[in-house]
Amino acid sequence: MTLRGKNAVVTGGAGGIGLQVSKQLLVAGIGKIAVIDVQDNMEEFVKLRNAHAMQSVMIIKMDVSNKKGIEASYEEIKKTFGSIDIVVNVAGIFNDKDVQRTLLVNLGGIINSTLSALPYMSKESGGNGGLVVNMSSVVGLDPLFIIPVYGATKAGIINFTRCLGNDKFYQRSGIKFSTVCPGATMTDMFTNFTEKIIFPETSDETYMILDRLSKQSATDVARCILNVLEKEKNGAVYVIEGKRIVPIDMKPYWTGKEPAL
């Protein structure tokens, strides 16, 4: 996909990977960008607007777990931008001790944002089609025993996005879907990782695991996400690690035996 001149939405865009994605999209020439986040990091947004004065940067303070609030946010974005071409869902938290909140934000937030965007993107309802990229994690592919709740939400994101990345849906809507699964990324969420694990008795093992992980920056991940946008491969799942993207072969169980639609 050619990014120049397109209109994009980034959830969780006030910090960490989401903020870097917003920056990279603007550098790539995106026309208009809406940042949805529960936090309003105004200092960073002022910098963004000053650095990209010819592009529109819209800020919406909203919790992605708030379904009605997200629906209203997309309605506002559509009215302001006219169309939506790209959605990158990054918003997420890590707190296995707060099970309900983790489920509502990580999985619920991705679902809320994705489904709220579809009516404004789908060709069936007058949209231009486009691309949705949802952020999961390597722990959604390969279980890490110390974070079962977080891992479950990330596995759910992969399945949800792959369901929508079916060619039958693309033929009707013109929307493609991809999933990205970053490895260990140096953000505030990663730094505070050990404070919120569900099994505190595993803290020594946790530190050992974290020390062994190959770490990358949020900027590295953001650049890889832009690469995924450019590849525009429907239904694809990618691991992001070491400044590179690696496609994962997710062999469909249902191939050749899907129920007739």
C-alpha positions as a Markdown table, in Angstrom:
| # | Residue | x | y | z |
|---|---|---|---|---|
| 1 | Met | 0.0 | 0.0 | 0.0 |
| 2 | Thr | 1.2 | 3.5 | -0.8 |
| 3 | Leu | 1.0 | 5.5 | 2.4 |
| 4 | Arg | 1.3 | 9.0 | 1.0 |
| 5 | Gly | -1.9 | 10.9 | 1.2 |
| 6 | Lys | -3.8 | 8.2 | 3.1 |
| 7 | Asn | -5.8 | 8.7 | 6.3 |
| 8 | Ala | -4.9 | 6.6 | 9.3 |
| 9 | Val | -6.0 | 5.8 | 12.8 |
| 10 | Val | -3.6 | 4.6 | 15.5 |
| 11 | Thr | -4.9 | 3.4 | 18.9 |
| 12 | Gly | -2.5 | 3.6 | 21.8 |
| 13 | Gly | -0.7 | 6.3 | 19.9 |
| 14 | Ala | 0.3 | 8.5 | 22.8 |
| 15 | Gly | 3.3 | 6.5 | 23.9 |
| 16 | Gly | 5.5 | 3.5 | 23.3 |
| 17 | Ile | 5.1 | 1.6 | 20.0 |
| 18 | Gly | 1.9 | 3.5 | 19.1 |
| 19 | Leu | 3.6 | 6.9 | 19.3 |
| 20 | Gln | 6.5 | 5.6 | 17.1 |
| 21 | Val | 4.0 | 4.2 | 14.6 |
| 22 | Ser | 2.3 | 7.7 | 14.4 |
| 23 | Lys | 5.7 | 9.3 | 13.9 |
| 24 | Gln | 6.7 | 6.9 | 11.2 |
| 25 | Leu | 3.4 | 7.2 | 9.4 |
| 26 | Leu | 3.8 | 11.0 | 9.3 |
| 27 | Val | 7.3 | 10.7 | 8.0 |
| 28 | Ala | 6.0 | 8.4 | 5.3 |
| 29 | Gly | 3.7 | 11.1 | 4.1 |
| 30 | Ile | 0.3 | 10.1 | 5.6 |
| 31 | Gly | -2.2 | 12.8 | 4.9 |
| 32 | Lys | -4.3 | 12.7 | 8.1 |
| 33 | Ile | -3.8 | 10.8 | 11.3 |
| 34 | Ala | -6.1 | 10.3 | 14.3 |
| 35 | Val | -4.5 | 9.1 | 17.5 |
| 36 | Ile | -6.8 | 7.4 | 20.0 |
| 37 | Asp | -5.4 | 7.0 | 23.5 |
| 38 | Val | -6.7 | 7.0 | 27.1 |
| 39 | Gln | -3.7 | 9.4 | 27.8 |
| 40 | Asp | -3.2 | 12.7 | 26.1 |
| 41 | Asn | 0.5 | 13.2 | 25.8 |
| 42 | Met | 0.2 | 16.8 | 24.6 |
| 43 | Glu | 3.9 | 17.5 | 24.7 |
| 44 | Glu | 4.6 | 14.8 | 22.1 |
| 45 | Phe | 1.5 | 15.8 | 20.0 |
| 46 | Val | 2.7 | 19.4 | 19.9 |
| 47 | Lys | 6.0 | 18.2 | 18.6 |
| 48 | Leu | 4.2 | 16.0 | 16.0 |
| 49 | Arg | 2.1 | 18.9 | 14.8 |
| 50 | Asn | 5.0 | 21.3 | 14.6 |
| 51 | Ala | 7.1 | 18.8 | 12.7 |
| 52 | His | 4.3 | 18.0 | 10.2 |
| 53 | Ala | 2.5 | 21.2 | 9.9 |
| 54 | Met | 1.1 | 20.3 | 6.4 |
| 55 | Gln | -0.5 | 17.1 | 7.7 |
| 56 | Ser | -3.5 | 16.8 | 10.0 |
| 57 | Val | -3.0 | 15.3 | 13.5 |
| 58 | Met | -6.2 | 14.6 | 15.3 |
| 59 | Ile | -6.1 | 13.7 | 19.0 |
| 60 | Ile | -9.0 | 11.8 | 20.7 |
| 61 | Lys | -8.8 | 10.9 | 24.4 |
| 62 | Met | -10.7 | 7.6 | 24.7 |
| 63 | Asp | -10.4 | 4.2 | 26.4 |
| 64 | Val | -10.5 | 1.5 | 23.8 |
| 65 | Ser | -12.4 | -0.7 | 26.2 |
| 66 | Asn | -15.3 | 1.8 | 26.0 |
| 67 | Lys | -17.3 | 0.3 | 23.0 |
| 68 | Lys | -19.7 | 3.2 | 22.7 |
| 69 | Gly | -16.9 | 5.8 | 23.1 |
| 70 | Ile | -14.8 | 4.1 | 20.4 |
| 71 | Glu | -17.8 | 4.0 | 18.0 |
| 72 | Ala | -18.4 | 7.7 | 18.6 |
| 73 | Ser | -14.6 | 8.3 | 18.0 |
| 74 | Tyr | -14.7 | 6.7 | 14.6 |
| 75 | Glu | -17.8 | 8.6 | 13.7 |
| 76 | Glu | -16.0 | 11.8 | 14.5 |
| 77 | Ile | -12.9 | 10.8 | 12.6 |
| 78 | Lys | -15.0 | 9.9 | 9.5 |
| 79 | Lys | -16.8 | 13.3 | 9.6 |
| 80 | Thr | -13.5 | 15.1 | 9.9 |
| 81 | Phe | -11.3 | 13.1 | 7.5 |
| 82 | Gly | -13.9 | 12.0 | 5.0 |
| 83 | Ser | -12.5 | 8.5 | 4.8 |
| 84 | Ile | -10.3 | 6.0 | 6.7 |
| 85 | Asp | -7.8 | 3.9 | 4.9 |
| 86 | Ile | -5.5 | 2.5 | 7.6 |
| 87 | Val | -6.1 | 1.4 | 11.2 |
| 88 | Val | -3.2 | 0.3 | 13.4 |
| 89 | Asn | -4.4 | -1.1 | 16.7 |
| 90 | Val | -1.6 | -0.9 | 19.3 |
| 91 | Ala | -3.4 | 0.0 | 22.5 |
| 92 | Gly | -2.8 | -2.5 | 25.3 |
| 93 | Ile | -1.8 | -3.0 | 28.9 |
| 94 | Phe | 0.1 | -5.5 | 30.9 |
| 95 | Asn | -1.4 | -6.5 | 34.3 |
| 96 | Asp | -2.1 | -10.1 | 34.8 |
| 97 | Lys | -3.2 | -9.3 | 38.4 |
| 98 | Asp | -6.2 | -7.3 | 37.0 |
| 99 | Val | -7.7 | -10.0 | 34.8 |
| 100 | Gln | -10.9 | -8.2 | 33.8 |
| 101 | Arg | -9.1 | -5.0 | 32.8 |
| 102 | Thr | -6.5 | -6.8 | 30.8 |
| 103 | Leu | -9.2 | -8.7 | 28.9 |
| 104 | Leu | -11.3 | -5.6 | 28.2 |
| 105 | Val | -8.4 | -3.5 | 27.0 |
| 106 | Asn | -6.2 | -5.9 | 25.2 |
| 107 | Leu | -8.7 | -8.1 | 23.4 |
| 108 | Gly | -11.9 | -6.1 | 23.8 |
| 109 | Gly | -10.1 | -2.9 | 22.7 |
| 110 | Ile | -8.8 | -4.4 | 19.5 |
| 111 | Ile | -12.2 | -5.8 | 18.7 |
| 112 | Asn | -14.0 | -2.5 | 19.5 |
| 113 | Ser | -11.6 | -0.5 | 17.4 |
| 114 | Thr | -11.6 | -2.9 | 14.5 |
| 115 | Leu | -15.4 | -3.4 | 14.3 |
| 116 | Ser | -16.0 | 0.3 | 14.7 |
| 117 | Ala | -13.8 | 1.1 | 11.7 |
| 118 | Leu | -15.3 | -1.4 | 9.3 |
| 119 | Pro | -18.5 | 0.5 | 8.4 |
| 120 | Tyr | -16.4 | 3.5 | 7.4 |
| 121 | Met | -13.8 | 1.5 | 5.5 |
| 122 | Ser | -15.8 | -1.2 | 3.7 |
| 123 | Lys | -16.7 | -0.8 | 0.1 |
| 124 | Glu | -20.1 | -2.3 | 0.9 |
| 125 | Ser | -21.0 | 0.9 | 2.8 |
| 126 | Gly | -19.3 | 3.4 | 0.5 |
| 127 | Gly | -15.7 | 3.3 | 1.9 |
| 128 | Asn | -12.5 | 2.8 | -0.1 |
| 129 | Gly | -11.4 | -0.5 | 1.6 |
| 130 | Gly | -8.0 | -0.4 | 3.2 |
| 131 | Leu | -5.9 | -2.2 | 5.7 |
| 132 | Val | -6.1 | -3.0 | 9.5 |
| 133 | Val | -3.0 | -4.1 | 11.4 |
| 134 | Asn | -3.6 | -5.5 | 14.9 |
| 135 | Met | -0.7 | -5.9 | 17.3 |
| 136 | Ser | -0.4 | -9.1 | 19.2 |
| 137 | Ser | 2.8 | -10.5 | 20.7 |
| 138 | Val | 5.1 | -13.5 | 20.4 |
| 139 | Val | 3.5 | -14.8 | 23.6 |
| 140 | Gly | 0.3 | -15.1 | 21.6 |
| 141 | Leu | 2.1 | -17.7 | 19.5 |
| 142 | Asp | 4.3 | -19.4 | 22.0 |
| 143 | Pro | 2.9 | -19.5 | 25.6 |
| 144 | Leu | 5.0 | -18.0 | 28.4 |
| 145 | Phe | 3.9 | -19.6 | 31.7 |
| 146 | Ile | 4.3 | -16.5 | 33.9 |
| 147 | Ile | 1.7 | -14.4 | 32.0 |
| 148 | Pro | -1.3 | -16.6 | 31.2 |
| 149 | Val | -3.9 | -13.8 | 31.0 |
| 150 | Tyr | -1.8 | -11.4 | 28.9 |
| 151 | Gly | -0.8 | -14.3 | 26.6 |
| 152 | Ala | -4.5 | -15.4 | 26.2 |
| 153 | Thr | -5.5 | -11.9 | 25.1 |
| 154 | Lys | -2.6 | -11.9 | 22.5 |
| 155 | Ala | -3.6 | -15.3 | 21.2 |
| 156 | Gly | -7.2 | -14.1 | 20.9 |
| 157 | Ile | -6.0 | -11.1 | 18.8 |
| 158 | Ile | -4.3 | -13.4 | 16.3 |
| 159 | Asn | -7.4 | -15.6 | 15.9 |
| 160 | Phe | -9.8 | -12.6 | 15.6 |
| 161 | Thr | -7.6 | -10.9 | 13.0 |
| 162 | Arg | -7.1 | -14.1 | 11.0 |
| 163 | Cys | -10.9 | -14.7 | 10.9 |
| 164 | Leu | -11.4 | -11.3 | 9.3 |
| 165 | Gly | -8.4 | -11.8 | 7.0 |
| 166 | Asn | -10.4 | -14.3 | 5.0 |
| 167 | Asp | -10.5 | -13.7 | 1.2 |
| 168 | Lys | -14.3 | -14.0 | 1.2 |
| 169 | Phe | -14.6 | -11.0 | 3.5 |
| 170 | Tyr | -12.0 | -9.1 | 1.5 |
| 171 | Gln | -13.9 | -9.6 | -1.8 |
| 172 | Arg | -16.9 | -7.9 | -0.2 |
| 173 | Ser | -15.3 | -5.2 | 1.9 |
| 174 | Gly | -12.0 | -4.4 | 0.2 |
| 175 | Ile | -10.3 | -4.5 | 3.6 |
| 176 | Lys | -7.2 | -6.5 | 4.4 |
| 177 | Phe | -6.1 | -7.6 | 7.8 |
| 178 | Ser | -2.6 | -8.5 | 9.2 |
| 179 | Thr | -1.3 | -9.3 | 12.7 |
| 180 | Val | 2.1 | -8.3 | 14.1 |
| 181 | Cys | 3.7 | -10.1 | 17.0 |
| 182 | Pro | 6.6 | -8.2 | 18.4 |
| 183 | Gly | 9.2 | -9.8 | 20.7 |
| 184 | Ala | 10.6 | -8.1 | 23.8 |
| 185 | Thr | 10.4 | -4.4 | 23.2 |
| 186 | Met | 11.8 | -1.7 | 25.4 |
| 187 | Thr | 8.8 | 0.3 | 26.5 |
| 188 | Asp | 7.5 | 1.4 | 29.9 |
| 189 | Met | 5.2 | -1.6 | 29.9 |
| 190 | Phe | 8.1 | -3.9 | 29.5 |
| 191 | Thr | 10.1 | -2.1 | 32.2 |
| 192 | Asn | 7.3 | -2.5 | 34.7 |
| 193 | Phe | 6.7 | -6.1 | 33.6 |
| 194 | Thr | 7.6 | -7.9 | 36.9 |
| 195 | Glu | 5.4 | -5.7 | 39.1 |
| 196 | Lys | 2.2 | -7.1 | 37.6 |
| 197 | Ile | 2.7 | -10.8 | 37.0 |
| 198 | Ile | 0.0 | -13.1 | 38.4 |
| 199 | Phe | 2.5 | -15.5 | 40.1 |
| 200 | Pro | 4.9 | -13.3 | 42.3 |
| 201 | Glu | 6.7 | -16.4 | 43.5 |
| 202 | Thr | 8.1 | -16.8 | 40.0 |
| 203 | Ser | 9.9 | -13.4 | 40.1 |
| 204 | Asp | 13.4 | -14.9 | 40.1 |
| 205 | Glu | 12.6 | -17.0 | 37.1 |
| 206 | Thr | 11.0 | -14.0 | 35.4 |
| 207 | Tyr | 14.2 | -11.9 | 35.7 |
| 208 | Met | 16.2 | -14.8 | 34.2 |
| 209 | Ile | 13.8 | -15.1 | 31.3 |
| 210 | Leu | 13.8 | -11.3 | 30.7 |
| 211 | Asp | 17.6 | -11.2 | 30.8 |
| 212 | Arg | 17.9 | -13.9 | 28.1 |
| 213 | Leu | 15.4 | -12.2 | 25.7 |
| 214 | Ser | 16.7 | -10.3 | 22.6 |
| 215 | Lys | 15.4 | -6.8 | 23.0 |
| 216 | Gln | 14.4 | -4.2 | 20.4 |
| 217 | Ser | 13.3 | -0.6 | 20.5 |
| 218 | Ala | 9.7 | 0.8 | 19.9 |
| 219 | Thr | 11.1 | 2.6 | 16.8 |
| 220 | Asp | 12.4 | -0.7 | 15.4 |
| 221 | Val | 8.9 | -2.2 | 15.8 |
| 222 | Ala | 7.2 | 0.8 | 14.3 |
| 223 | Arg | 9.4 | 0.7 | 11.2 |
| 224 | Cys | 8.5 | -3.0 | 10.7 |
| 225 | Ile | 4.8 | -2.3 | 11.1 |
| 226 | Leu | 5.1 | 0.2 | 8.2 |
| 227 | Asn | 6.8 | -2.5 | 6.2 |
| 228 | Val | 3.7 | -4.7 | 6.9 |
| 229 | Leu | 1.4 | -1.9 | 5.7 |
| 230 | Glu | 3.4 | -1.7 | 2.5 |
| 231 | Lys | 3.3 | -5.5 | 1.9 |
| 232 | Glu | -0.5 | -5.4 | 2.3 |
| 233 | Lys | -0.8 | -9.2 | 2.6 |
| 234 | Asn | -4.3 | -10.3 | 3.8 |
| 235 | Gly | -4.5 | -12.7 | 6.7 |
| 236 | Ala | -0.7 | -12.6 | 7.3 |
| 237 | Val | 0.9 | -13.0 | 10.8 |
| 238 | Tyr | 4.4 | -11.6 | 11.3 |
| 239 | Val | 6.9 | -11.9 | 14.2 |
| 240 | Ile | 8.8 | -8.7 | 14.7 |
| 241 | Glu | 12.2 | -9.2 | 16.2 |
| 242 | Gly | 15.7 | -7.8 | 15.6 |
| 243 | Lys | 14.6 | -5.0 | 13.3 |
| 244 | Arg | 13.0 | -7.5 | 10.8 |
| 245 | Ile | 9.6 | -9.1 | 10.1 |
| 246 | Val | 9.3 | -12.9 | 9.8 |
| 247 | Pro | 6.1 | -14.3 | 8.3 |
| 248 | Ile | 4.6 | -17.2 | 10.3 |
| 249 | Asp | 3.0 | -20.1 | 8.5 |
| 250 | Met | -0.4 | -20.5 | 10.1 |
| 251 | Lys | -1.7 | -23.5 | 8.2 |
| 252 | Pro | -5.5 | -23.3 | 8.3 |
| 253 | Tyr | -7.3 | -26.2 | 9.8 |
| 254 | Trp | -10.4 | -25.5 | 7.7 |
| 255 | Thr | -8.8 | -25.6 | 4.3 |
| 256 | Gly | -10.9 | -27.6 | 2.0 |
| 257 | Lys | -13.6 | -28.3 | 4.6 |
| 258 | Glu | -15.2 | -24.9 | 5.4 |
| 259 | Pro | -18.9 | -25.0 | 5.8 |
| 260 | Ala | -20.7 | -23.6 | 2.7 |
| 261 | Leu | -21.7 | -19.9 | 3.1 |
